[in-house]
Amino acid sequence: MSALTARLTRCAAALGLLLTAVACGSGPRDERLTVMVPWSGDEFQAFYTVIKTFEEDTGVQVDLEVTRAQTQQLDAAVAAGAPPDLAVLPSVGALNQYAGDLQPLGDPITEEYAQPFRGLGTVGGRVLAVPVKADVKSLIWFNPTVTRAPRSTSPSALRALSGRATGAWCLGLASGPTSGWPGADWIADILLSQHGTDAYKKWLSGRLRWNSPQVSAAWRAWRGIVAGSVEGASVRRFADAANGMTTKPPTCFFGHGTLSAMGFPDSAAAGTAYDFVTSAPEPVRRLEVSADFVGRFTTNPNAGRLITYLSGAEAQRTWVNEPGGYGFSANSRVRPEEYANSAQRRIAAMLRPDSGHTLCFSAADAMTPDLSAAFYRAVLDYTSDESLLRTLLDGLDQVRSSRGGSPVPPDRLCAPPS
């Protein structure tokens, strides 16, 4: 039994919402802190390695609360007056939802971070969270040993490439409470590449309806691309589907999304078993990006020590190079050549100021939690029945009217890295 498994076994007490406490112990409270995280598998292991180094260096014991139902668990903890010291917030929408409960961090902590990531942790003029893990979503994946890179990644070219052939795309939409997000990311990516940053920002700010010609066209373009791969997709896990690209023989040939979500095994060599092109057709250089933020809920001084450590370049270098984690740093001191994986190096270069790309924050992650949840649900329903599109988009307009659009100011949604 591994050390991690042993600690998980000893600490599996709170299971009401699939919550597991990791690194439980009996140290003095002033030498401990709690961190709630949504990660599992390789992503969790990469983070856990960084946490172990912090514990060894400081003597502070970190109790990790691992939950697959973070929104419900964090809501309950905050309402009960017993929040974790720190929590990983997977979206800007969630960050804004808890703005009144978070402790300010101070400006210097994000000064090394590139835009648009740096400004997204600020709410009401206060820095409330740090983007500790970044991703690029606008990527088309393929196995170069069995197929060539797409010559064009426009929706019409991708539709012609896959046709209506069964299984061309490694499509999985199941992901627990957030099932549907892979389709939501791709639809937003199509809107961004086809209609530009102005339409993208108007859509998120509520000045462009869900049922507008631009947004509805993005939905139809996505459904046309994956037409031959939708059977069973609603109940197929994203990583399980993506793994089909690297099996022998492969069960599918193309995928869309972040490297960290693809779930490629460590034994699969970048550039040989998998490779990518950006989904923005030239000369478009607009990319959809995302980040996980860490916010502080208590005045525990050890929480401040950990969040400073996690956001620093040294910890970030360790984190992004852990096997299977495939993360990226928005800290400008972590340079592309410092990534061990060749695919990561190429993707990390897109986040640099000299890349020439415009980075737009993930649409669903920039929405209020209620609206993003409705977005994911609509993707699942549309996957099952194309005729529902107008009804679904009208429903999303209604949700936005009642719950609000993106809490992120439009001028912070897109920016060249700087």
C-alpha positions in Angstrom: 0.0 0.0 0.0 1.4 3.4 -0.9 1.9 6.2 1.6 -0.9 8.2 0.0 -3.3 5.2 0.0 -2.5 4.5 3.7 -3.3 8.1 4.6 -6.5 8.1 2.6 -7.6 4.9 4.3 -6.9 6.3 7.8 -8.8 9.5 7.0 -11.9 8.3 5.1 -14.4 9.5 7.7 -16.5 12.2 6.0 -18.1 10.4 3.1 -21.5 12.2 2.9 -20.6 14.0 -0.3 -17.7 11.7 -1.4 -15.4 13.8 0.8 -12.1 12.3 1.9 -9.7 14.0 4.4 -6.1 13.4 3.5 -3.1 13.9 5.8 -5.2 13.6 9.0 -3.2 13.8 12.2 -3.2 15.1 15.7 -0.8 18.1 15.5 -1.6 21.4 17.3 -4.2 23.4 15.5 -1.8 26.4 15.1 0.5 24.1 13.1 -2.2 22.8 10.8 -4.5 24.0 8.0 -7.2 22.6 5.8 -7.4 22.8 2.0 -10.5 21.7 0.0 -9.7 20.5 -3.5 -11.8 19.1 -6.3 -9.0 17.1 -8.0 -8.6 13.4 -8.3 -6.2 11.0 -10.0 -3.0 12.4 -11.5 -4.1 16.0 -10.9 -4.4 15.3 -7.2 -1.1 13.4 -7.1 0.7 16.3 -8.7 -0.7 18.8 -6.1 -0.1 16.4 -3.3 3.6 16.2 -4.1 3.9 20.0 -3.8 2.0 19.9 -0.5 4.3 17.3 0.9 7.3 19.5 0.2 5.6 22.4 2.0 5.0 20.2 5.0 8.6 19.1 5.1 9.9 22.6 4.8 7.7 24.3 7.3 6.5 21.6 9.8 2.9 22.7 9.1 0.5 19.8 8.6 -1.9 20.2 5.7 -5.2 18.3 5.8 -6.6 18.0 2.3 -10.4 17.7 1.9 -10.9 16.0 -1.4 -14.5 16.2 -2.7 -16.3 15.6 -6.0 -19.2 17.8 -4.9 -17.2 20.9 -4.0 -20.0 23.4 -4.5 -22.3 21.7 -2.1 -19.6 20.9 0.4 -18.1 24.4 0.5 -21.6 26.0 0.6 -22.4 23.8 3.7 -19.1 24.6 5.4 -19.4 28.3 4.8 -23.0 28.4 6.0 -22.0 26.5 9.1 -19.3 28.9 9.9 -16.6 26.2 9.5 -15.0 26.8 6.1 -11.6 25.3 5.2 -8.7 27.6 5.5 -8.1 27.5 1.8 -10.1 26.1 -1.1 -9.4 25.6 -4.8 -12.1 27.5 -6.7 -12.4 26.0 -10.3 -14.0 29.1 -11.9 -14.2 32.8 -11.7 -17.9 32.4 -11.2 -17.3 30.5 -8.0 -14.7 33.0 -6.9 -17.2 35.8 -7.2 -19.9 33.8 -5.5 -17.7 33.5 -2.3 -16.2 37.0 -2.6 -17.9 38.1 0.7 -16.4 35.2 2.5 -12.8 35.4 1.3 -9.9 37.1 3.0 -7.9 39.6 0.9 -4.4 38.5 -0.1 -2.7 41.8 -1.0 -1.5 43.0 -4.4 2.1 41.7 -4.5 1.1 38.0 -4.5 0.0 38.2 -8.2 2.5 40.6 -9.6 4.4 37.8 -11.4 1.3 36.4 -13.1 0.4 37.0 -16.7 -2.8 38.5 -18.0 -5.7 37.7 -18.3 -5.0 35.5 -15.2 -3.7 38.2 -12.9 -6.7 40.4 -12.9 -9.3 37.6 -12.6 -8.6 37.0 -8.9 -9.5 40.6 -8.1 -13.1 41.4 -7.0 -14.1 44.9 -5.9 -10.6 46.1 -6.0 -9.3 43.4 -3.6 -7.1 40.4 -4.6 -9.0 37.4 -3.3 -7.5 34.5 -5.1 -4.4 33.4 -7.0 -4.5 31.4 -10.2 -2.3 28.4 -9.3 -3.0 26.2 -12.3 -3.7 27.3 -15.9 -4.9 25.4 -19.0 -5.3 26.1 -22.7 -8.6 24.6 -24.1 -8.4 25.5 -27.7 -6.5 22.3 -28.8 -7.3 19.6 -31.3 -5.6 16.3 -30.5 -4.7 13.4 -32.8 -2.5 10.3 -32.8 0.3 11.0 -35.4 1.0 7.3 -35.8 -2.4 6.6 -37.3 -3.6 9.9 -38.7 -2.3 13.3 -40.0 -2.9 16.6 -38.3 -6.0 18.4 -39.7 -4.9 20.8 -42.4 -7.6 23.2 -41.2 -9.5 23.4 -37.9 -12.4 25.5 -39.1 -15.8 23.9 -38.2 -16.5 23.1 -41.9 -13.1 21.4 -42.3 -13.4 19.4 -39.1 -16.9 18.3 -40.1 -15.6 17.2 -43.5 -12.7 15.5 -41.9 -14.8 13.3 -39.6 -18.0 13.3 -41.7 -20.6 11.3 -40.0 -18.3 8.3 -39.5 -18.9 6.5 -36.3 -16.3 7.1 -33.6 -14.0 9.6 -35.4 -14.0 11.9 -32.3 -13.0 10.7 -28.8 -16.1 12.2 -27.3 -17.0 11.8 -23.6 -19.3 14.2 -21.8 -19.8 12.5 -18.4 -18.1 14.2 -15.4 -20.3 13.8 -12.4 -22.0 17.1 -11.4 -20.4 18.9 -14.3 -21.2 16.5 -17.1 -21.5 18.3 -20.4 -18.5 20.6 -19.9 -16.4 19.2 -22.8 -19.2 20.2 -25.2 -19.6 23.6 -23.5 -15.9 24.4 -23.8 -15.9 23.4 -27.5 -19.0 25.5 -28.4 -17.5 28.5 -26.7 -14.2 27.9 -28.6 -16.0 27.8 -31.9 -17.8 31.1 -31.1 -14.5 32.7 -30.2 -12.6 31.6 -33.3 -15.5 32.3 -35.7 -16.9 35.5 -34.4 -14.1 37.1 -32.4 -13.6 38.6 -29.0 -16.3 41.3 -29.3 -19.0 38.7 -29.9 -17.5 36.5 -27.1 -17.5 39.3 -24.6 -21.0 40.5 -25.6 -22.3 37.0 -25.1 -20.9 36.6 -21.7 -21.9 40.1 -20.5 -25.5 39.5 -21.7 -25.5 41.8 -24.7 -25.7 38.9 -27.1 -28.5 36.4 -26.6 -28.0 32.7 -26.4 -30.4 32.4 -29.3 -28.6 34.9 -31.4 -27.4 33.8 -34.9 -23.8 33.7 -33.8 -24.2 31.6 -30.7 -26.8 29.2 -32.1 -24.4 28.7 -35.2 -21.6 27.7 -32.8 -23.9 25.0 -31.2 -24.9 23.7 -34.6 -21.3 23.7 -35.8 -20.2 21.6 -32.8 -23.0 19.1 -33.3 -22.1 18.7 -36.9 -18.5 18.0 -36.2 -19.2 15.3 -33.6 -22.3 13.9 -35.3 -20.8 10.4 -35.7 -19.5 10.2 -32.2 -22.5 11.2 -30.0 -23.8 7.7 -29.3 -23.1 6.9 -25.7 -21.2 10.2 -25.2 -23.4 11.5 -22.5 -22.5 8.6 -20.2 -18.9 8.2 -21.3 -16.2 9.8 -19.2 -14.1 12.3 -21.0 -10.7 10.8 -20.1 -11.9 7.3 -20.9 -12.9 8.5 -24.4 -9.7 10.3 -24.9 -7.6 7.3 -24.0 -9.1 5.6 -27.1 -6.7 7.7 -29.2 -3.6 6.0 -27.8 -4.8 2.4 -27.6 -3.7 -0.2 -30.2 -5.6 -0.2 -32.3 -7.1 3.2 -31.5 -10.9 3.4 -31.0 -11.1 7.0 -32.1 -8.8 9.5 -33.8 -9.4 13.2 -32.7 -10.1 15.0 -29.5 -10.7 18.6 -28.2 -9.7 20.1 -24.9 -6.9 20.7 -22.4 -3.9 18.4 -22.1 -4.6 17.8 -18.4 -8.1 16.5 -19.1 -7.1 14.2 -21.9 -5.8 11.6 -19.5 -3.0 10.4 -21.7 -0.9 7.7 -19.8 2.6 8.5 -18.8 3.8 5.8 -21.1 2.4 7.7 -24.1 5.1 9.9 -25.6 4.2 13.4 -26.7 4.7 13.9 -30.4 4.5 10.1 -31.0 1.4 8.7 -29.3 -0.4 12.1 -29.3 0.1 15.6 -30.7 -2.0 18.7 -31.2 -2.8 21.8 -33.3 -4.7 24.8 -32.0 -8.4 24.8 -32.9 -8.3 28.5 -34.0 -7.8 28.4 -37.8 -5.1 30.8 -39.1 -4.8 33.7 -39.1 -7.0 33.6 -36.0 -4.8 33.5 -32.9 -7.5 33.5 -30.2 -7.3 30.8 -27.5 -9.8 29.8 -24.7 -7.9 29.4 -21.4 -8.9 28.5 -17.9 -7.4 28.4 -14.4 -7.9 27.0 -10.9 -7.7 29.6 -8.2 -6.9 29.3 -4.5 -8.8 31.5 -2.1 -8.4 32.0 1.7 -11.4 31.7 3.9 -9.8 32.1 7.4 -7.2 34.2 9.2 -5.0 31.1 9.9 -1.5 32.5 9.3 -0.4 29.1 7.9 -3.0 29.6 5.1 -1.1 32.7 4.1 2.2 30.9 4.1 0.8 28.1 1.9 -0.9 30.3 -0.6 2.4 32.4 -1.0 4.3 29.1 -1.5 1.8 27.7 -4.0 1.9 30.8 -6.2 5.7 31.0 -6.2 7.8 30.0 -9.2 9.6 27.2 -7.4 6.4 25.3 -6.4 4.9 26.0 -9.7 7.8 24.4 -11.5 7.5 21.3 -9.4 3.8 21.1 -9.9 3.7 21.4 -13.7 6.3 18.7 -14.1 4.8 16.1 -11.9 4.0 12.9 -14.0 0.4 12.9 -15.4 -0.5 16.3 -14.0 0.0 18.2 -17.2 -0.7 21.5 -15.7 0.6 25.0 -16.7 1.7 28.0 -14.7 0.5 31.5 -15.2 3.5 32.7 -13.3 5.7 34.4 -15.9 8.9 33.2 -14.1 8.1 29.6 -15.1 9.5 29.5 -18.7 8.4 27.0 -21.4 11.8 25.4 -21.6 11.4 24.3 -18.0 8.6 21.9 -18.8 9.7 18.3 -19.1 7.0 17.3 -21.6 7.4 18.5 -25.2 3.7 19.1 -25.7 3.6 21.1 -22.5 6.5 23.2 -23.7 4.7 24.2 -26.9 1.4 24.9 -25.0 3.2 26.9 -22.3 4.8 29.1 -25.0 1.3 30.2 -26.0 0.9 31.8 -22.6 4.0 34.0 -23.1 3.8 37.7 -23.9 5.6 37.2 -27.3 3.3 34.4 -28.4 1.0 36.6 -30.5 -2.1 35.0 -29.1 -5.1 36.6 -27.5 -6.2 34.7 -24.4 -9.9 34.6 -23.5 -11.0 33.1 -20.2 -13.2 30.1 -20.4 -16.8 31.0 -21.0 -18.5 28.5 -18.7 -15.9 29.3 -16.0 -16.6 33.0 -16.2 -20.4 32.5 -15.8 -22.4 32.4 -12.6 -22.4 28.8 -11.2 -26.2 28.4 -11.9 -25.8 29.5 -15.6 -22.8 27.3 -16.2 -24.7 24.3 -14.7 -27.6 25.0 -17.1 -25.1 25.3 -20.0 -23.7 21.8 -19.2 -27.2 20.3 -18.9 -28.3 21.9 -22.2 -25.2 20.3 -23.9 -26.3 16.9 -22.8 -29.9 17.4 -23.9 -28.8 18.8 -27.3 -26.5 15.8 -27.8 -29.5 13.5 -27.4 -31.9 15.6 -29.5 -30.8 18.2 -32.1 -34.4 19.5 -32.5 -34.3 20.9 -28.9 -31.7 23.6 -29.8 -34.0 26.7 -29.9 -35.9 25.6 -26.8 -32.6 25.0 -24.9 -31.1 28.4 -25.9 -34.3 30.2 -25.0 -34.1 28.5 -21.6 -30.5 29.6 -21.1 -31.5 33.2 -21.9 -34.1 32.9 -19.2 -31.6 31.5 -16.7 -29.3 34.4 -17.5 -32.1 36.9 -17.0 -32.9 35.5 -13.5 -29.4 34.5 -12.3 -27.2 37.0 -14.2 -24.4 36.7 -16.7 -20.7 36.7 -16.2 -19.6 38.6 -13.0 -16.3 39.3 -14.8 -16.0 42.8 -16.4 -15.8 42.4 -20.2 -12.4 44.2 -20.3 -10.9 41.4 -18.2 -12.2 38.4 -20.2 -9.6 38.7 -23.1 -6.1 39.9 -23.2 -2.8 39.2 -24.8 -0.4 37.7 -22.2 1.6 40.4 -20.6 
